[in-house]
Amino acid sequence: MKEYLDIKENLNFNVLKKPAEIIKDGGIVIFPTETVYGIGTNVFDENAVRRIYNIKERPLNKPISLLVSNMKMVNQVAKEITQLEYKLMEKFFPGPFTIILKKKDIVPNIATSNQETVGIRIPANEITLKLIDYAGVPIATSS
């Protein structure tokens, strides 16, 4: 199903519950961030992540990033985070800053191209943050 939601004029976050459910259920959603539009899905759904690669015609050896809405989600997908990494995130999150961290096993290898690290970002965009919150899962994304 294809649907377009325009909430720029009337910022009603409740309309984001539907696309958040689509993401949570492994569907694909296009959404704004503070830098570009992203195309994303539930990172924990390997088939959905594969669809992102197929749609974008992206090589499987090119990892994709995760968008999260808070530090709890960072800690859900990353491990062995150093004090320096926490300080960098404190200074630059939210915003157009992606940090590369060691991934936990919960992150499917397809999202990281079989690497032991994952790029993570907290976007500085109200719409995207609310979308992630409603979905309740990190969003695997490609611009």
C-alpha positions as CSV (number, residue, x, y, z in Angstrom):
1,M,0.0,0.0,0.0
2,K,1.3,3.4,-0.9
3,E,0.2,6.4,1.0
4,Y,1.5,10.0,1.4
5,L,1.2,11.8,4.7
6,D,2.0,15.6,4.7
7,I,2.3,16.9,8.2
8,K,4.5,19.9,7.5
9,E,1.6,22.3,7.7
10,N,-0.3,20.6,10.5
11,L,2.2,18.9,12.8
12,N,0.0,16.2,14.2
13,F,2.3,13.4,15.5
14,N,-0.6,11.0,15.9
15,V,-0.6,10.4,12.2
16,L,2.8,8.9,12.6
17,K,1.4,5.9,14.4
18,K,0.4,4.2,11.2
19,P,3.8,4.5,9.4
20,A,5.4,3.5,12.7
21,E,3.4,0.3,12.7
22,I,4.4,-0.3,9.1
23,I,8.1,0.0,10.1
24,K,7.6,-2.3,13.1
25,D,5.9,-4.9,10.9
26,G,8.8,-4.9,8.4
27,G,7.3,-2.5,5.9
28,I,9.2,0.3,4.2
29,V,8.7,4.0,4.9
30,I,10.2,7.2,3.5
31,F,10.6,10.0,6.0
32,P,12.4,13.3,6.5
33,T,15.5,13.8,8.6
34,E,17.3,17.1,9.2
35,T,19.6,16.3,6.3
36,V,17.8,14.2,3.6
37,Y,14.9,11.9,3.2
38,G,15.5,8.4,4.4
39,I,14.0,5.1,3.4
40,G,13.8,2.8,6.3
41,T,12.4,-0.3,8.1
42,N,12.7,-2.3,11.3
43,V,16.4,-3.2,11.7
44,F,15.5,-6.5,13.4
45,D,13.6,-7.8,10.4
46,E,16.3,-9.2,8.1
47,N,13.9,-9.6,5.1
48,A,12.8,-6.0,5.5
49,V,16.4,-4.8,5.6
50,R,17.1,-6.9,2.4
51,R,14.2,-5.0,0.7
52,I,16.0,-1.7,1.5
53,Y,19.1,-3.0,-0.3
54,N,17.0,-4.2,-3.3
55,I,14.9,-1.0,-3.6
56,K,18.1,1.2,-3.4
57,E,20.0,-1.2,-5.6
58,R,22.6,-1.0,-2.9
59,P,25.5,-3.5,-2.8
60,L,25.2,-5.9,0.1
61,N,28.8,-5.1,1.0
62,K,27.8,-1.5,1.8
63,P,26.4,-1.2,5.4
64,I,23.4,0.9,6.2
65,S,23.0,3.1,9.3
66,L,20.6,2.9,12.2
67,L,18.4,5.8,13.4
68,V,17.5,5.7,17.1
69,S,15.6,8.1,19.2
70,N,17.5,7.9,22.5
71,M,20.5,6.5,24.3
72,K,18.5,3.5,25.5
73,M,18.2,2.4,21.9
74,V,21.9,3.1,21.4
75,N,22.7,0.7,24.2
76,Q,20.2,-1.8,22.8
77,V,22.2,-2.2,19.6
78,A,25.8,-1.3,20.6
79,K,28.3,-2.7,23.1
80,E,31.6,-1.8,24.7
81,I,30.9,1.9,24.3
82,T,33.8,3.9,25.6
83,Q,33.6,7.1,27.7
84,L,35.0,9.0,24.7
85,E,32.2,7.6,22.5
86,Y,29.6,8.6,25.1
87,K,31.0,12.1,25.3
88,L,30.9,12.4,21.5
89,M,27.3,11.3,21.4
90,E,26.4,13.7,24.3
91,K,28.0,16.6,22.4
92,F,26.7,15.8,18.9
93,F,23.4,13.9,19.3
94,P,20.8,14.7,18.1
95,G,22.1,15.9,14.8
96,P,23.8,15.0,11.5
97,F,26.5,12.9,13.3
98,T,26.9,9.2,12.8
99,I,29.0,7.3,15.2
100,I,30.5,3.8,14.4
101,L,30.2,1.5,17.4
102,K,30.6,-2.2,18.1
103,K,27.3,-3.9,17.4
104,K,25.5,-6.4,19.6
105,D,24.4,-9.7,18.1
106,I,20.8,-8.5,18.0
107,V,21.7,-6.4,15.0
108,P,21.4,-8.6,11.8
109,N,24.6,-9.0,9.8
110,I,22.8,-7.9,6.7
111,A,22.5,-4.4,8.1
112,T,26.2,-4.2,8.8
113,S,27.5,-6.1,5.8
114,N,28.8,-8.8,8.2
115,Q,31.0,-6.2,10.0
116,E,31.3,-6.1,13.8
117,T,30.4,-2.4,13.8
118,V,27.3,-0.3,13.1
119,G,26.7,3.3,12.3
120,I,24.2,4.9,14.7
121,R,22.6,8.4,14.6
122,I,20.0,10.3,16.6
123,P,18.4,12.7,14.1
124,A,17.5,16.2,15.0
125,N,14.1,16.1,13.4
126,E,10.9,15.9,15.5
127,I,9.0,13.9,12.9
128,T,11.7,11.2,12.6
129,L,12.2,11.0,16.4
130,K,8.5,10.6,17.0
131,L,8.4,7.9,14.2
132,I,11.2,6.0,15.9
133,D,9.5,6.3,19.3
134,Y,6.2,5.0,18.0
135,A,7.8,2.2,16.1
136,G,9.8,1.2,19.2
137,V,12.7,-0.2,17.2
138,P,15.8,1.3,15.6
139,I,15.2,2.1,11.9
140,A,17.6,0.7,9.4
141,T,18.0,3.4,6.8
142,S,19.5,4.6,3.6
143,S,19.1,8.0,2.2
